[in-house]
Amino acid sequence: MRELTCPLVDLDEQHSWVGRHCAAVALHYVYTNLCHIPRNMRITAAMAAGITDRVWTLEPFAIAAISRRTSLG
C-alpha cells in the first residue's frame, strides 16, 4: 500500500513547489517593472511605458497577497 501513496505525495509536494516558484517569479516581475529604478534611467519601466505615474513599493502587493491567502484558507 505504501508504494501506491508515495507517488501521490511527491506529486503534491511538486505542485506546492511550483506554486511557490510562480509566486516568486511574479513578485520579481512586479518589483522589476514597478519598483526598481535602473541606474541609467530616472524612472521605472512601467513609468516609461506610461502604465503608471509613480514608483510603487512592495507593501501594497504584500498586503494584498496576505489578505487573499487568509480569505482563502
Residue, then its C-alpha position, 0 to 999 in steps of 0.5 A: m500500500r505504501e508504494l501506491t501513496c508515495p507517488l501521490v505525495d511527491l506529486d503534491e509536494q511538486h505542485s506546492w513547489v511550483g506554486r511557490h516558484c510562480a509566486a516568486v517569479a511574479l513578485h520579481y516581475v512586479y518589483t522589476n517593472l514597478c519598483h526598481i529604478p535602473r541606474n541609467m534611467r530616472i524612472t521605472a519601466a512601467m513609468a516609461a511605458g506610461i502604465t503608471d505615474r509613480v514608483w510603487t513599493l512592495e507593501p501594497f502587493a504584500i498586503a494584498a497577497i496576505s489578505r487573499r491567502t487568509s480569505l482563502g484558507 
